[in-house]
């Protein structure tokens, strides 16, 4: 625990954007009638506005996202968390985007025997907090728009 004062909206948004740009892995929570609630760690590519993830087409995560595009992402430890609620859509990235994903994550599913599905996730809500004193003001994005 820390006794640090809560961050103001501007620094908190900058810290969050830095985490989105520099982290590589994210927890992905999905729900769908085909597989029920499901949570998996996946690598992601952040282009400054959207996340790109990839998972086997037959996985529960892919089936859930195809049935219901709602998704929740979580980055960081519990005492410096970023939560993202968004919508996912299946995509076939162009070569440049596929290369960027592979370079950023160190993983290129395009050459695997098992078919993988890419999903583009558009954040609708982003929250970030470190301690209880940052619960107030944790919303940094609403309806897909940054607040700070």
N, CA and C of each residue as an Amber inpcrd file, in Angstrom:
protein
   444
   0.8430000  -1.1850000   0.0000000   0.0000000   0.0000000   0.0000000
   0.8820000   1.2400000   0.0000000   0.3370000   2.2940000  -0.5390000
   1.0670000   3.5460000  -0.5960000   0.2020000   4.6640000  -0.0380000
   0.8700000   5.6670000   0.4820000   0.1620000   6.8390000   0.9830000
   0.2560000   7.9830000  -0.0030000   0.6250000   7.6890000  -1.2370000
   0.7450000   8.7260000  -2.2560000  -0.6190000   9.3580000  -2.5040000
  -0.6320000  10.6520000  -2.7520000  -1.9110000  11.3000000  -3.0640000
  -2.4360000  10.8230000  -4.4070000  -3.7400000  10.9130000  -4.6110000
  -4.3050000  10.4860000  -5.8910000  -3.7810000  11.3670000  -7.0270000
  -3.6060000  10.7510000  -8.1880000  -3.1670000  11.5080000  -9.3620000
  -4.3130000  12.3610000  -9.8880000  -3.9680000  13.4810000 -10.4220000
  -4.9310000  14.3420000 -11.1000000  -5.2980000  13.6770000 -12.4320000
  -6.4050000  14.0970000 -13.0560000  -6.8340000  13.4560000 -14.3110000
  -5.7710000  13.4600000 -15.4130000  -5.0700000  14.5690000 -15.6150000
  -4.0680000  14.6470000 -16.6780000  -2.9420000  13.6320000 -16.5040000
  -2.2630000  13.6310000 -15.3450000  -1.2090000  12.6330000 -15.1420000
  -1.7280000  11.1930000 -15.1740000  -2.9120000  10.9750000 -14.6540000
  -3.4740000   9.6170000 -14.6660000  -3.7250000   9.1560000 -16.1060000
  -4.2480000  10.0410000 -16.9510000  -4.4740000   9.6990000 -18.3570000
  -3.1420000   9.4500000 -19.0690000  -2.1180000  10.2700000 -18.7930000
  -0.7980000  10.0590000 -19.4070000  -0.2110000   8.7210000 -18.9710000
  -0.3080000   8.4010000 -17.6790000   0.1890000   7.1150000 -17.1780000
  -0.5340000   5.9530000 -17.8540000  -1.8320000   6.0970000 -18.0320000
  -2.6360000   5.0370000 -18.6520000  -2.2550000   4.8610000 -20.1110000
  -2.1280000   5.9490000 -20.8320000  -1.7260000   5.8530000 -22.2450000
  -0.3400000   5.2250000 -22.3710000   0.5610000   5.5610000 -21.4610000
   1.9040000   4.9510000 -21.4830000   1.8180000   3.4480000 -21.2420000
   0.9660000   3.0380000 -20.3150000   0.7900000   1.6010000 -20.0490000
   0.2280000   0.8950000 -21.2860000  -0.7590000   1.5050000 -21.9480000
  -1.3370000   0.9130000 -23.1540000  -0.2810000   0.7790000 -24.2550000
   0.6020000   1.7590000 -24.3610000   1.6270000   1.7470000 -25.4030000
   2.7630000   0.7900000 -25.1070000   3.1110000   0.5900000 -23.8350000
   4.3130000  -0.1660000 -23.4960000   4.0550000  -1.5950000 -23.0460000
   2.8990000  -1.8800000 -22.4590000   2.5980000  -3.2550000 -22.0790000
   2.3400000  -4.0750000 -23.3450000   2.4320000  -5.3760000 -23.2160000
   2.2230000  -6.2590000 -24.3590000   1.0950000  -7.2530000 -24.0920000
   0.8590000  -7.5590000 -22.8230000  -0.1180000  -8.5890000 -22.4680000
  -1.2950000  -7.9900000 -21.7140000  -2.4400000  -8.6300000 -21.8790000
  -3.6800000  -8.1450000 -21.3060000  -4.5400000  -9.3490000 -20.9180000
  -5.3160000  -9.2150000 -19.8650000  -6.3300000 -10.2220000 -19.5390000
  -7.5690000  -9.8840000 -20.3480000  -8.1380000 -10.8840000 -21.0080000
  -9.3040000 -10.7010000 -21.8690000 -10.4630000 -11.5010000 -21.2830000
 -11.5240000 -10.8070000 -20.8900000 -12.7220000 -11.4460000 -20.3330000
 -13.8470000 -11.3420000 -21.3540000 -14.4590000 -12.4970000 -21.6370000
 -15.5620000 -12.5500000 -22.5990000 -16.7040000 -13.3550000 -22.0110000
 -17.8510000 -13.2070000 -22.6280000 -19.0070000 -13.9870000 -22.2210000
 -19.8510000 -14.2370000 -23.4610000 -20.3800000 -15.4290000 -23.5530000
 -21.2280000 -15.7380000 -24.6910000 -21.9790000 -17.0230000 -24.4450000
 -23.0630000 -17.1920000 -25.1450000 -23.8860000 -18.3800000 -24.9320000
 -23.1430000 -19.6550000 -25.3190000 -22.1470000 -19.5300000 -26.2030000
 -21.4430000 -20.7250000 -26.6590000 -20.4240000 -21.2370000 -25.6580000
 -19.8540000 -20.3560000 -24.8420000 -18.7890000 -20.7970000 -23.9620000
 -18.8790000 -20.2860000 -22.5440000 -19.8820000 -19.5100000 -22.2450000
 -19.9760000 -18.9460000 -20.9060000 -18.8830000 -17.9210000 -20.6760000
 -18.7430000 -17.4840000 -19.4330000 -17.7080000 -16.5030000 -19.0830000
 -16.3440000 -17.1530000 -19.2270000 -15.3990000 -16.3700000 -19.7200000
 -14.0660000 -16.9110000 -19.9750000 -13.0380000 -15.8070000 -19.7850000
 -11.8680000 -16.1580000 -19.2290000 -10.7940000 -15.2080000 -18.9820000
  -9.4830000 -15.8270000 -19.4350000  -8.7540000 -15.1150000 -20.3040000
  -7.4680000 -15.6100000 -20.7870000  -6.4780000 -14.4550000 -20.9120000
  -5.1890000 -14.7500000 -20.7620000  -4.1750000 -13.7330000 -21.0600000
  -3.7990000 -13.8130000 -22.5440000  -3.7580000 -12.6710000 -23.1990000
  -3.3630000 -12.6120000 -24.6070000  -2.4360000 -11.4170000 -24.8170000
  -1.6420000 -11.4930000 -25.8610000  -0.8320000 -10.3500000 -26.2650000
  -1.6840000  -9.4260000 -27.1210000  -1.3060000  -8.1580000 -27.1410000
  -2.0780000  -7.1910000 -27.9200000  -1.1540000  -6.1880000 -28.5960000
  -1.6820000  -5.5720000 -29.6260000  -1.0440000  -4.4470000 -30.3070000
  -1.9860000  -3.2600000 -30.1630000  -1.4780000  -2.1540000 -29.6080000
  -2.2490000  -0.9210000 -29.4190000  -1.7700000   0.0810000 -30.4600000
  -2.6800000   0.5980000 -31.2640000  -2.2970000   1.5580000 -32.2990000
  -2.5680000   3.0020000 -31.8880000  -2.8970000   3.2060000 -30.6390000
  -3.2080000   4.5430000 -30.1440000  -4.6980000   4.7860000 -30.0140000
  -5.5060000   3.9090000 -30.6210000  -6.9630000   4.0610000 -30.5530000
  -7.6780000   2.7370000 -30.3460000  -7.0930000   1.6370000 -30.8360000
  -7.7380000   0.3260000 -30.7460000  -6.7090000  -0.7370000 -30.3610000
  -7.2200000  -1.8500000 -29.8570000  -6.4080000  -3.0130000 -29.5410000
  -6.6000000  -4.0430000 -30.6470000  -5.5420000  -4.7810000 -30.9550000
  -5.6420000  -5.9170000 -31.8550000  -5.1500000  -7.1380000 -31.0920000
  -5.9910000  -8.1640000 -31.0300000  -5.6250000  -9.4250000 -30.3860000
  -5.8220000 -10.5460000 -31.3960000  -5.2620000 -11.7080000 -31.0770000
  -5.4430000 -12.8710000 -31.9330000  -5.5330000 -14.1090000 -31.0590000
  -6.4340000 -15.0160000 -31.4150000  -6.6570000 -16.2240000 -30.6400000
  -7.1310000 -17.3320000 -31.5890000  -6.9280000 -18.5920000 -31.2570000
  -7.3980000 -19.6460000 -32.1590000  -8.8960000 -19.4920000 -32.4640000
  -9.2650000 -19.7310000 -33.6980000 -10.6670000 -19.5760000 -34.1140000
 -11.6050000 -20.4940000 -33.3430000 -11.0920000 -21.6360000 -32.8860000
 -11.9450000 -22.5910000 -32.1760000 -11.9500000 -22.3610000 -30.6630000
 -11.2230000 -21.3540000 -30.1740000 -11.1440000 -21.1230000 -28.7230000
 -12.4610000 -20.5730000 -28.1820000 -12.6530000 -20.7390000 -26.9000000
 -13.8390000 -20.1750000 -26.2400000 -13.8570000 -18.6640000 -26.4090000
 -12.7020000 -18.0390000 -26.2970000 -12.6270000 -16.5810000 -26.4440000
 -13.1310000 -16.1510000 -27.8190000 -12.6490000 -16.7910000 -28.8760000
 -13.0920000 -16.4320000 -30.2290000 -14.5830000 -16.6870000 -30.3970000
 -15.0490000 -17.8390000 -29.9310000 -16.4840000 -18.1410000 -30.0650000
 -17.3270000 -17.1190000 -29.3050000 -16.8860000 -16.7550000 -28.0980000
 -17.6290000 -15.7560000 -27.3230000 -17.6590000 -14.4120000 -28.0430000
 -16.5050000 -13.9800000 -28.5630000 -16.4520000 -12.6760000 -29.2240000
 -17.2650000 -12.6650000 -30.5190000 -17.3150000 -13.7760000 -31.1980000
 -18.1390000 -13.8470000 -32.4100000 -19.6300000 -13.8320000 -32.0670000
 -19.9960000 -14.4140000 -30.9290000 -21.4030000 -14.4460000 -30.5150000
 -21.8400000 -13.1370000 -29.8640000 -20.9320000 -12.4960000 -29.1400000
 -21.2440000 -11.2700000 -28.3930000 -19.9590000 -10.4720000 -28.3110000
 -19.8430000  -9.4000000 -29.0530000 -18.6000000  -8.6490000 -29.1560000
 -18.1820000  -7.8680000 -27.9290000 -18.9680000  -7.9230000 -26.8630000
 -18.5660000  -7.1980000 -25.6470000 -17.3510000  -7.8680000 -25.0290000
 -16.4070000  -7.0510000 -24.5650000 -15.1750000  -7.5820000 -23.9930000
 -14.6730000  -6.6420000 -22.9000000 -14.0120000  -7.2150000 -21.9230000
 -13.3560000  -6.4330000 -20.8710000 -11.8930000  -6.8370000 -20.8480000
 -11.0290000  -5.8360000 -20.8410000  -9.5930000  -6.0410000 -20.7750000
  -9.0730000  -5.4820000 -19.4590000  -8.0210000  -6.0940000 -18.9470000
  -7.3920000  -5.6060000 -17.7340000  -5.8840000  -5.6710000 -17.8950000
  -5.2200000  -4.5770000 -17.5630000  -3.7700000  -4.4750000 -17.6220000
  -3.2450000  -4.1000000 -16.2510000  -2.0700000  -4.6070000 -15.9390000
  -1.3770000  -4.1980000 -14.7300000  -1.7870000  -4.9670000 -13.5000000
  -1.0320000  -4.7640000 -12.4280000  -1.3510000  -5.4210000 -11.1620000
  -2.5610000  -4.7670000 -10.5030000  -3.0690000  -5.4030000  -9.4670000
  -4.2880000  -4.9050000  -8.8240000  -4.1040000  -3.5390000  -8.1760000
  -2.8850000  -3.1370000  -7.9020000  -2.6470000  -1.8170000  -7.3020000
  -2.1570000  -0.7840000  -8.3120000  -2.3530000  -1.0730000  -9.5710000
  -2.0920000  -0.1150000 -10.6470000  -2.7910000  -0.6420000 -11.8910000
  -4.1020000  -0.7040000 -11.8230000  -4.8960000  -1.4000000 -12.8370000
  -5.4800000  -0.4310000 -13.8630000  -5.6090000  -0.9480000 -15.0780000
  -6.3540000  -0.2760000 -16.1380000  -7.4140000  -1.2590000 -16.6030000
  -8.6610000  -0.8490000 -16.5620000  -9.7930000  -1.6710000 -17.0170000
 -10.3800000  -1.0250000 -18.2670000 -10.6080000  -1.8530000 -19.2760000
 -11.1430000  -1.3730000 -20.5490000 -12.3790000  -2.1860000 -20.8950000
 -13.4870000  -1.5180000 -21.1080000 -14.6880000  -2.1480000 -21.6490000
 -14.7790000  -1.7280000 -23.1060000 -14.9780000  -2.7060000 -23.9830000
 -15.0090000  -2.3760000 -25.3930000 -15.8430000  -3.3280000 -26.1930000
 -15.8020000  -3.1130000 -27.4940000 -16.4860000  -3.9920000 -28.4340000
 -15.4480000  -4.5420000 -29.4110000 -15.5960000  -5.8270000 -29.7100000
 -14.6510000  -6.5120000 -30.5920000 -15.3360000  -6.8970000 -31.8910000
 -14.5950000  -6.7960000 -32.9660000 -15.0870000  -7.2590000 -34.2550000
 -13.9930000  -8.0840000 -34.9160000 -14.3750000  -9.1680000 -35.5770000
 -13.3690000  -9.9760000 -36.2670000 -12.8120000  -9.2020000 -37.4560000
 -11.5040000  -9.3040000 -37.6520000 -10.8600000  -8.6200000 -38.7710000
  -9.7950000  -9.5240000 -39.3770000  -9.4820000  -9.2540000 -40.6140000
  -8.3440000  -9.8490000 -41.2960000  -7.3840000  -8.6950000 -41.5570000
  -6.3650000  -8.5580000 -40.7100000  -5.4970000  -7.3890000 -40.8490000
  -4.6840000  -7.4380000 -42.1430000  -4.3990000  -6.2540000 -42.6680000
  -3.5270000  -6.1970000 -43.8330000  -2.1160000  -6.6010000 -43.4050000
  -1.2290000  -6.7740000 -44.3630000   0.1230000  -7.2450000 -44.0800000
   0.8500000  -6.3200000 -43.1060000   0.7100000  -5.0210000 -43.2960000
   1.3950000  -4.0530000 -42.4400000   0.9340000  -4.1860000 -40.9850000
  -0.3630000  -4.3120000 -40.7670000  -0.8960000  -4.4490000 -39.4120000
  -0.5050000  -5.7890000 -38.8100000  -0.5740000  -6.8600000 -39.6010000
  -0.1410000  -8.1660000 -39.1250000   1.3280000  -8.1640000 -38.7330000
   2.1500000  -7.4920000 -39.5330000   3.5750000  -7.3730000 -39.2070000
   3.7810000  -6.5640000 -37.9290000   3.0200000  -5.4880000 -37.7700000
   3.1310000  -4.6610000 -36.5620000   2.7390000  -5.4710000 -35.3260000
   1.6800000  -6.2620000 -35.4360000   1.2550000  -7.1160000 -34.3200000
   2.3770000  -8.0900000 -33.9650000   2.9330000  -8.7660000 -34.9700000
   3.9880000  -9.7570000 -34.7390000   5.2310000  -9.1260000 -34.1250000
   5.6210000  -7.9650000 -34.6210000   6.8030000  -7.2810000 -34.0910000
   6.5750000  -6.8540000 -32.6510000   5.4340000  -6.2790000 -32.3790000
   5.1450000  -5.7590000 -31.0290000   5.0100000  -6.8740000 -30.0050000
   4.3360000  -7.9610000 -30.3780000   4.0360000  -9.0170000 -29.4070000
   5.0650000 -10.1370000 -29.3870000   5.8600000 -10.2570000 -30.4450000
   6.7840000 -11.3770000 -30.5420000   6.0900000 -12.6730000 -30.9140000
   4.8750000 -12.5670000 -31.4430000   4.0670000 -13.7340000 -31.7880000
   3.3830000 -13.4740000 -33.1220000   3.5680000 -14.3920000 -34.0700000
   2.9500000 -14.2420000 -35.3840000   2.1120000 -15.4780000 -35.6930000
   0.7940000 -15.4090000 -35.4600000  -0.0630000 -16.5760000 -35.6920000
  -0.3100000 -16.8830000 -37.1640000   0.1060000 -16.0150000 -38.0620000
  -0.1990000 -16.2110000 -39.4870000   0.4600000 -17.4650000 -40.0590000
   1.5680000 -17.9050000 -39.4890000   2.2530000 -19.0650000 -40.0200000
   1.9190000 -20.3760000 -39.3350000   1.0270000 -20.3500000 -38.3820000
   0.6820000 -21.5620000 -37.6400000  -0.3070000 -22.4280000 -38.4100000
  -0.2480000 -23.7280000 -38.1390000  -1.1770000 -24.6580000 -38.7900000
  -2.6050000 -24.4290000 -38.3060000  -2.7570000 -24.1380000 -37.0320000
  -4.0930000 -23.8720000 -36.4640000  -4.5240000 -22.4650000 -36.8600000
  -5.6950000 -22.3020000 -37.4520000  -6.1290000 -20.9620000 -37.8500000
  -6.4470000 -20.0820000 -36.6420000  -5.9680000 -18.8580000 -36.7140000
  -6.2060000 -17.8570000 -35.6760000  -7.1160000 -16.7750000 -36.2250000
  -7.8960000 -16.1870000 -35.3210000  -8.7710000 -15.0710000 -35.6740000
  -8.2550000 -13.8200000 -34.9760000  -8.1400000 -12.7430000 -35.7180000
  -7.8150000 -11.4460000 -35.1360000  -9.1110000 -10.7420000 -34.7760000
  -9.0370000  -9.9510000 -33.7110000 -10.1670000  -9.1150000 -33.3080000
  -9.6620000  -7.7090000 -33.0510000 -10.3740000  -6.7360000 -33.5840000
 -10.1110000  -5.3340000 -33.3180000 -11.0470000  -4.9030000 -32.1960000
 -10.4840000  -4.3800000 -31.1300000 -11.2820000  -3.9680000 -29.9670000
 -11.2580000  -2.4550000 -29.8650000 -12.4550000  -1.8860000 -29.8910000
 -12.6200000  -0.4380000 -29.7310000 -13.0280000  -0.1580000 -28.2890000
 -12.1770000   0.5530000 -27.5600000 -12.5390000   0.8550000 -26.1700000
 -13.7170000   1.8200000 -26.1090000 -14.6450000   1.5240000 -25.2140000
 -15.7920000   2.4050000 -24.9650000 -15.6390000   3.1060000 -23.6090000
 -15.0110000   2.4020000 -22.6740000 -14.8040000   2.9530000 -21.3250000
 -13.4400000   2.4910000 -20.8420000 -12.6600000   3.4150000 -20.2910000
 -11.3760000   3.0800000 -19.6910000 -11.3490000   3.6690000 -18.2970000
 -10.9530000   2.8360000 -17.3480000 -10.8000000   3.2510000 -15.9580000
  -9.3830000   2.9130000 -15.5080000  -8.8390000   3.7150000 -14.5850000
  -7.5120000   3.4370000 -14.0330000  -7.4590000   3.9290000 -12.5980000
  -6.8420000   3.1140000 -11.7380000  -6.6400000   3.5080000 -10.3530000
  -5.5210000   2.6890000  -9.7400000  -4.9120000   3.2510000  -8.7000000
  -3.8430000   2.5580000  -7.9850000  -4.3170000   2.0810000  -6.6220000
  -4.8920000   2.9740000  -5.8960000  -5.3570000   2.6650000  -4.5410000
  -6.7870000   3.1780000  -4.3900000  -7.3530000   2.9270000  -3.2330000
  -8.7300000   3.3510000  -2.9410000  -8.9010000   4.8500000  -3.1430000
  -7.8450000   5.6200000  -2.8660000  -7.9740000   7.0730000  -2.9900000
  -8.0750000   7.5310000  -4.4510000  -7.9200000   6.6140000  -5.4010000
  -8.0840000   6.9650000  -6.8040000  -9.3650000   6.3910000  -7.4170000
 -10.2020000   5.7740000  -6.5960000 -11.4670000   5.2610000  -7.1310000
 -12.3240000   6.4050000  -7.6680000 -12.3460000   7.5000000  -6.9530000
 -13.0460000   8.6890000  -7.4620000 -12.2290000   9.2170000  -8.6390000
 -12.8670000   9.4610000  -9.7310000 -12.1720000   9.9630000 -10.9150000
 -11.5000000   8.8830000 -11.7420000 -11.8330000   7.6160000 -11.4990000
 -11.1690000   6.5270000 -12.2340000 -11.5820000   6.4440000 -13.6900000
 -12.7340000   7.0300000 -14.0610000 -13.1540000   7.0150000 -15.4650000
 -12.2890000   7.9820000 -16.2700000 -11.5620000   7.4580000 -17.2510000
 -10.7350000   8.2740000 -18.1250000 -11.3130000   8.3610000 -19.5310000
 -12.1710000   7.3940000 -19.8760000 -12.8400000   7.3950000 -21.1770000
 -14.2670000   6.9540000 -20.9530000 -15.1830000   7.6380000 -21.6290000
 -16.5960000   7.2480000 -21.6580000 -17.0910000   7.3670000 -23.0780000
 -17.8850000   6.3900000 -23.4840000 -18.4600000   6.4010000 -24.8420000
 -17.3810000   6.5820000 -25.9130000 -16.2000000   6.0020000 -25.6600000
 -15.1280000   6.0360000 -26.6340000 -14.3550000   7.3430000 -26.7170000
 -14.5910000   8.2550000 -25.7600000 -13.9040000   9.5660000 -25.7810000
 -13.1230000   9.7620000 -24.4910000 -11.8560000  10.1570000 -24.6570000
 -11.0190000  10.4700000 -23.5020000 -11.5820000  11.6820000 -22.7880000
 -11.6240000  11.6430000 -21.4620000 -12.1550000  12.7430000 -20.6750000
 -11.0740000  13.7620000 -20.3330000  -9.8190000  13.3030000 -20.2640000
  -8.7090000  14.2060000 -19.9100000  -7.6850000  14.2330000 -21.0060000
